[in-house]
Amino acid sequence: KNIEVIQGDLYETIYLAWGCFWCIEGAFDTKPGVISAISGYAGGKASTANYDSITTGKTAHRETVKVTYNPDVLSKEEVLDTFFWYIDPYDTGGQFADRGYQYTTAVFYTNEEEKQEILDYINNHEFEDNLATKFVEITSFYEAEEYHQDYAQKKSGNYEKYFKWSGRKDYVDENKDKYK
């Protein structure tokens, strides 16, 4: 497991790419048991790990959020339930209004045990064979620029407009009972 010790407490971390990182971070920021949700870029090289580069779609990065959580309060299954609730796992071209590789979905694992936990989750749920979400080993994670961190709280009006305009809000509302 990917265990992190913060102030003497044991927490787990998972890296999730599900389109625009503002929406991921916003979904986890107020969830009980979440210690932090940090926007960033997974994959690719450090030299191109910045918003201007990755939005071109020409880097190997996906917009990703590093979610650190207390497993005594929030299980990995509950984290993955939230992830799949907020995405269209069959969309190969991105998520909602955000198109391109940088907005495709992935669950990153840090070791074989975590990979197996994620695969067990998939096998225990009724996903169709054409699942587009990738399951890949994390090779790099670079924190996004400060103005992307905590965007849903800092710019709540802009975030709410984007969340609705992108089509994600309607999707989340329609699927609210599917993963709970």
C-alpha positions in Angstrom: 0.0 0.0 0.0 1.0 3.6 -0.5 1.2 4.7 3.1 2.1 8.1 4.3 2.8 9.2 7.8 1.7 12.7 8.7 2.1 13.9 12.3 2.2 10.3 13.5 -1.0 9.2 11.7 -1.0 6.6 8.9 -2.7 7.6 5.7 -3.0 6.2 2.2 -2.5 8.0 -1.0 -4.0 7.3 -4.4 -3.5 9.2 -7.7 -6.6 9.7 -9.9 -7.0 11.2 -13.3 -10.6 12.0 -14.3 -10.5 14.9 -16.6 -10.1 18.4 -15.2 -8.4 18.2 -11.9 -10.6 21.0 -10.5 -13.5 18.6 -10.5 -11.6 15.8 -8.8 -10.2 18.1 -6.1 -13.6 19.6 -5.5 -15.2 16.2 -5.1 -12.7 15.2 -2.4 -11.9 18.5 -0.6 -14.8 18.2 1.8 -15.2 14.4 2.0 -14.8 13.1 5.5 -11.5 11.2 5.8 -9.7 13.1 3.1 -6.5 14.7 4.4 -5.5 16.5 1.2 -6.4 16.6 -2.5 -3.5 18.1 -4.6 -3.8 18.9 -8.3 -1.0 17.9 -10.5 0.3 16.2 -13.6 1.0 12.4 -13.7 3.3 10.9 -16.3 5.6 12.8 -18.7 8.7 14.8 -17.9 9.3 17.5 -15.4 10.2 20.0 -18.1 6.6 19.8 -19.6 4.8 19.5 -16.3 3.0 22.8 -16.4 -0.5 23.8 -17.4 0.5 25.6 -20.7 2.4 22.5 -21.9 -0.1 19.8 -20.9 -3.1 21.6 -22.4 -1.6 21.2 -25.8 -2.2 17.5 -25.5 1.4 16.9 -26.7 2.9 15.7 -23.4 2.5 12.4 -21.7 0.8 13.9 -18.7 -2.8 13.5 -17.4 -4.4 16.1 -15.1 -4.4 14.1 -11.9 -5.1 14.6 -8.2 -3.1 13.0 -5.4 -5.7 12.1 -2.8 -4.4 11.4 0.7 -7.0 9.9 3.0 -7.4 8.2 6.4 -8.4 4.5 5.7 -10.0 4.3 9.1 -12.6 6.9 8.0 -12.7 6.4 4.2 -12.0 3.1 2.5 -10.2 2.7 -0.8 -13.5 1.3 -2.2 -15.3 4.5 -1.2 -12.6 6.6 -2.8 -13.0 4.5 -6.0 -16.8 4.8 -5.8 -16.4 8.6 -5.8 -14.0 8.5 -8.7 -16.3 6.3 -10.8 -19.4 8.3 -9.9 -17.8 11.5 -11.3 -16.5 10.1 -14.6 -17.8 8.5 -17.7 -15.6 5.4 -17.6 -16.3 4.5 -21.2 -15.2 7.8 -22.8 -11.9 7.3 -24.6 -11.4 10.9 -25.7 -11.4 12.8 -22.3 -14.2 13.8 -20.0 -17.2 15.8 -20.8 -16.2 19.2 -22.3 -12.5 18.5 -21.8 -11.1 16.6 -24.7 -7.7 15.0 -25.3 -5.2 12.6 -23.7 -4.5 15.0 -20.8 -8.2 14.6 -19.7 -8.5 10.8 -20.1 -9.2 8.8 -17.0 -6.8 6.6 -15.1 -6.2 5.1 -11.6 -2.6 5.0 -10.8 -1.1 2.3 -8.6 2.2 2.4 -6.7 2.8 -1.3 -6.2 1.4 -4.8 -7.1 -0.8 -5.0 -3.9 -2.5 -1.7 -4.8 -2.9 -2.8 -8.4 -4.6 -6.0 -7.2 -6.9 -4.0 -4.9 -8.0 -1.8 -7.8 -8.5 -4.8 -10.1 -10.6 -6.5 -7.4 -12.7 -3.4 -7.2 -13.3 -3.5 -11.0 -14.1 -7.2 -10.9 -16.6 -6.7 -8.1 -18.6 -4.0 -10.0 -20.6 -4.4 -13.2 -18.5 -2.6 -15.7 -18.9 -3.2 -19.4 -16.0 -4.7 -21.4 -15.3 -1.4 -23.2 -14.0 0.3 -20.0 -11.8 3.2 -21.1 -10.3 4.0 -17.7 -6.7 2.9 -17.6 -4.9 1.3 -14.6 -1.2 2.2 -14.8 1.7 2.4 -12.5 2.6 5.9 -11.3 5.9 7.0 -12.7 5.8 10.6 -11.9 3.6 13.3 -10.3 4.3 17.0 -10.4 2.2 19.4 -8.4 0.2 21.9 -10.5 0.7 25.6 -10.2 -0.7 27.2 -7.0 -3.6 28.9 -8.7 -5.0 25.4 -9.5 -4.8 24.2 -5.9 -8.1 24.3 -4.0 -9.8 25.9 -7.0 -13.3 24.9 -6.0 -12.9 26.8 -2.7 -10.9 29.8 -4.0 -13.1 30.4 -7.1 -16.3 28.7 -6.1 -18.4 30.7 -8.5 -16.2 29.9 -11.5 -15.9 26.3 -10.4 -19.7 25.8 -10.1 -20.2 27.4 -13.6 -17.6 25.1 -15.1 -18.9 22.0 -13.3 -22.3 22.7 -14.8 -21.2 24.0 -18.2 -18.9 21.0 -18.8 -21.8 18.5 -18.4 -20.3 16.8 -15.4 -22.9 18.1 -12.9 -25.8 16.6 -14.9 -23.9 13.3 -15.2 -23.1 13.2 -11.4 -26.7 14.0 -10.5 -28.0 11.2 -12.9 -25.6 8.7 -11.3 -25.8 9.6 -7.7 -27.2 6.3 -6.6 -25.0 4.1 -8.8 -21.8 4.0 -6.6 -23.2 4.7 -3.1 
